[in-house]
């Protein structure tokens, strides 16, 4: 499976946070997230391992009881079922891999 960059295909998850699935396979899914400055992803947990990389901007991440200010080029890994959340300190873009595949992120 291949995907080329284009402006369509984003969906709003929360105010100021958009998500687009880029590619997926049998065991992993790669998603792109665009977060507007000031937007927040509330603390939550899910059964997916989540590995991310910050492409643009700055985020304050919370994973379990740790907080981290992510800058361009920083990466993270969130184990399954661990509380986590994010706050966009600047307009930001992140790419994240989920395993197993998040069926709720599969294209319709």
C-alpha positions in Angstrom: 0.0 0.0 0.0 1.2 3.5 -0.9 -0.2 6.9 -0.1 0.8 10.3 -1.6 0.5 13.6 0.3 -2.8 15.5 -0.4 -4.9 17.9 1.6 -8.0 15.8 1.7 -9.0 12.9 4.0 -8.7 14.6 7.4 -11.4 14.2 10.0 -11.9 16.3 13.1 -11.4 14.2 16.2 -11.8 17.1 18.7 -11.9 20.9 18.3 -8.5 21.9 16.7 -7.4 18.2 16.2 -7.5 16.5 12.8 -6.5 13.0 12.0 -5.8 11.2 8.7 -4.9 7.6 8.2 -2.0 7.3 5.8 -1.4 3.6 5.4 -2.2 0.4 7.3 -1.4 -3.3 7.2 -2.3 -6.4 9.1 -0.7 -5.3 12.3 0.0 -1.6 12.2 -1.6 1.7 11.2 0.1 5.0 10.5 -1.8 8.2 11.2 -1.1 11.8 10.8 -2.4 14.4 13.3 -2.7 18.1 12.9 -3.1 20.0 16.1 -3.9 23.7 16.3 -2.2 25.8 19.0 -4.2 25.6 22.3 -6.0 22.3 21.4 -6.0 19.5 23.9 -6.3 15.8 23.7 -7.8 14.8 27.1 -6.1 12.1 29.2 -7.3 8.7 28.0 -6.1 5.1 27.5 -6.7 2.5 24.9 -5.6 -1.1 24.1 -3.2 0.1 21.3 0.6 0.6 21.6 1.3 4.0 20.1 4.6 5.3 18.8 4.9 8.9 17.6 7.2 11.4 16.0 6.8 15.2 16.0 7.1 16.7 12.5 6.2 20.3 13.3 5.5 22.5 16.3 5.6 21.8 20.1 3.4 19.5 22.2 3.2 19.0 26.0 2.7 15.2 26.3 1.6 13.3 29.4 2.3 9.5 29.5 1.4 7.9 32.7 2.8 10.1 35.4 5.5 11.7 33.2 5.2 15.0 31.3 7.4 15.9 28.3 7.6 19.0 26.1 8.1 17.5 22.6 9.9 19.6 19.9 10.4 18.8 16.2 12.3 15.6 15.9 11.3 14.2 19.2 9.6 10.7 19.5 7.6 8.8 22.1 6.1 5.4 22.7 2.9 4.9 24.8 2.3 1.3 26.0 -1.2 -0.1 25.7 -3.7 0.8 28.4 -1.5 3.7 29.8 -3.2 7.0 30.5 -1.9 9.8 28.1 -2.9 13.1 26.7 -1.5 16.1 24.8 -1.7 19.9 24.7 -0.6 21.8 21.5 1.8 24.6 22.6 2.1 25.6 18.9 0.5 24.5 15.7 1.8 21.0 15.3 1.9 17.9 13.2 2.7 14.4 14.4 2.8 11.0 12.8 1.9 7.9 15.0 1.9 4.2 14.5 -0.7 2.1 16.3 -0.6 -1.6 16.9 -2.8 -3.5 16.6 -4.6 -1.7 13.8 -7.2 0.8 15.1 -10.4 -0.2 13.3 -11.9 3.2 14.2 -9.2 4.9 12.1 -9.6 2.7 9.0 -10.8 4.7 6.0 -14.5 4.4 5.3 
